[in-house]
Amino acid sequence: MNISTATINDIIELEKLINKAYRGEASRKGWTSEYGILEGERIGQEPLEDYFGQDPINILKYTDVSGTILGTVYIEFKAPVLYLGMLAVMPDQQAQGIGQSIMREAENLAKKNDCDRISITVISSRLELISWYKRRGYCMNGESINFDELKGNFGIPLIQDIQLIGMEKSLA
């Protein structure tokens, strides 16, 4: 198993993985699905391409011995904070430590780049995911944003008043 920085050549595989992990029937195999909350595409090829042209942004990938991407995470350096988002693991590979491994690598990169904390946002109704982050040292930071205030296309809401709450982990 290997964790490395994704390249523009990984876009098609990343898009499939992220959409499979977050949306649709296949996502229900995993415990991190947004099924019933949001539908439609989580991310397309064009937004992924845009990320590769921005210096503070990286996408990490976790690959198996054959090079297949099993997990990924978006990281953006905003020193002294590393913003982490779009953590995705293939639904049939979840609960095997892939997500934890990717998170550890993100923490190592944050420290190497003078970040003293990691910031994330989570849909407030995803209590099992919030608990997972809490077990890894993340705390609510009091910030929140309404889903309809987000810029970009992140899917179609199936419920009203979706809130994203902010969480942080100190690396000090």
Secondary structure, DSSP 8 states (H G I E B T S, - for coil): -EEEE--GGGHHHHHHHHHHHHSHHHHTTSSS--TTTEES-S--HHHHHHHHT-TTEEEEEEE-TT--EEEEEEEEEETTEEEEEEEEE-GGGTTSSHHHHHHHHHHHHHHHTT--EEEEEEETT-HHHHHHHHHTT-EEEEEEEEGGG-SS---EESSSS-EEEEEEEE--
